[in-house]
């Protein structure tokens, strides 16, 4: 009974259709009409999720339903499902977290700068420049047609992979914290992996949707998106940046899952990938193994001054913050105790200075951002746009959760910045670029498009 109801809802959902030549035999069995007809593909996993969530609502009714023209009821608590509210909510969340990040970068970095004989405003001015540049890029990308992203996604991914491989070229690539992940040409230094994340989010949906139109056997059809994705992943992991590589894997895995990769394949490939990464890049690396053992074991007195030092002082910062914090600018751990206080461990300074309430506000900011993108994707009728949006959700929200998990001791230290908040030029610019691209996808959603046209 439940399956038949779900099938009925799925049949009414707006599906993506592709024109295919259908040969129709004539009466004598020899002629062909050569006409084209629209053949609807099987619904993907996101279609099924939309059907279950929207069952009984106006969105679940087909275009032929006389009630389908009625405006959806978003009154009261239902406003959280309003795509237009989520459109503006996402933009506000991005802006708020970016401005908040500038404030916290100044607070967490000023002491170290003064101690090194520099201006306390140095990193704030630099980060503000990156924020303004990223905001401009985000605005431009938000006005770009969706078909442009789809058309040039392969070019963007190719350029990103080449730039990532440049990190291995002597004299051009540079390292930090044991990871070779930066390109340094003259006075310009950037992290290509951040650009690669954005490119993967654009290209994976393109490749998967193109694959669906082929008549190749299933294994051969999936070979191209999976193979190129593994190439992108390899370009990152060869620089030993396991944290960034993990985010790239999550982006690709979400695209494959939403794109309809069989669950058995997904679990099998995922299991092989985890085993391979552990054997090749973790067990053979004493530094990574010690970080993992320190996160889930007991630190000795010697380790407390070594591999456990950053985690311990991050915990000190969070513990001393209490409910409301010690006050903005009054952190004690940032006085040369907590390494990377302005970057990977900026959440610890937030927890110390603004307390549990301040840390909770940051978490809620990412919750709002993630929910708004998911809600827009669920209401979107363009398969490419909603797959891209879901990839951005995984990138931004998963990276934020990993960063928070590291600071509070749930995960081993792996050097991932908090999106929009941590200090870092390439990371901030590309997060804003991702936000601008997500806005471009959202602007084509039916309700949002209609509302913007009236404005």
Secondary structure, DSSP 8 states (H G I E B T S, - for coil): -HHHHHHHHHHHS---EEEEE---B-TTS--B---EEEEE----HHHHHHHHHTTTSGGGS-TTSTTTTS-----GGGGGG-HHHHHHHHHHHHHHHHHHHHHHHHHHHHHHHHHTTS-TTHHHHHHHHHHHHHHHHHHHHHTS-HHHHHHHHHHHHHHHHHHHHGGGSTTTEEEETTEEEEEEETTEEE-HHHHHHHHHHHHHHHHHHHHHT--S-HHHHHHHHHHHHHHHHHHHHTTT-HHHHHHHHHHHHHHHHHTT--HHHHHHHHHHHHHHHIIIIITT-HHHHHHHHHHHS---HHHHTTTTHHHHHHHHHHHHHTTT-S-TT--STTTTTSTTTTTTTHHHHHHHHHHHHHHHHHHHHHHHHHHHHHHHHHH---HHHHHHHHHHHIIIIIHHHHHHHHHTTSS-------TTTSS-HHHHHHHHHHHHHHHHHHTTSHHHHHHHHH-
